[in-house]
Amino acid sequence: MFQLPIEVKALLAFLVTQGIKALLGLFGADLAGKWAAVVAALVAAVLVFAEGLLALASPEVQDIVVKVLTLLAGILGAFGIHKTYAAIRG
């Protein structure tokens, strides 16, 4: 069974959560209470769907996609660290 690395799962979870948060912001709702459970279910569904979709691909394609997503997770993580450091320094 094909599984995404934890870095890619974290990236997908973050992106889906932020997307839903932005979408809910358009309707004046926040991520508290009942919406937190909805978002958690959607994130889990997206992760299962992504793993299932990649499981249909050949191993060579899986390897390329995982490496690209891992690189993207590293780059976004570096931007996050830079932004946090800049906020701390003032």
N, C-alpha and C positions, 0 to 999 in steps of 0.2 A: 504494500500500500504506500502510495506516494504521500509525503508530508513536507510542507514548507518549513524552512528553518525558522527559528523563533524570531530572528530579526525581521524577516519578511512578514510574519504574522503580526508582530508589533506595529510595523509600518502600515499594514492594511487596516488594523484595528484603529490606529490613530487617524488615518485618512477618512475612514467611514464615520468615525465619531465626530470629527470636525465638520464633515459634510452635513451630517444630520443636525449638528448644533447650529450651523449656518442656516440650514433650511428652517429649523424651528424658530430661529431668530426672526425670520421674515414674517412669521405668524404671531410673534409676540410671546412665544412659549420658551421656557428654559428646560434644562436637562435634569430637572429635579423630579422626584416622586415617580409617577407612573411612566414618564418618558424615559427614565433611566433603564427600566426593565425592557422597554421597547427597543432602545438603542442597543442594549446588551444582546438581545435576541437577533437583531439585524446584523450586528458585527459577527456573531457566531455563524449566521447563515451565509454571510459573504465569505468567511474563511472556509467553510465547508464547500461552497460553490467553487471558489478559486482552486482549492486542492483537487476537487473532482474534475474540473476543467483541465487542469494541468496533467492529471493522471491519464487523460485520453491522448495526450501528445507523446511523441517518441522520447526516449531518454535523452537524446541529444538536444531536443528543443527544451525539455524540462531543465536541463543543466544550464542552458543559455538564459532562460527566463529567470531562474533562481539567482544566477550570478548578477544579472542586470538589476533585479529587485533588491538584492543585497547591497549592491553598489549605491543604489538610490537611497536605501535606508541609511547607509554610512554618510552620504552627502547631506541628507536632511538632518541627521544627528549632529553633524559638524556645524551646520547652520544654527541649530538649536543651542548648542554649547556656546557658540559665538554670541548669539543674542542674549543668552543668560549672563555671560561674562560682561558684555557691554552694559547690561542693565545694572549689574552689581557695581561696576566701576563708576557709573553715573554718567 
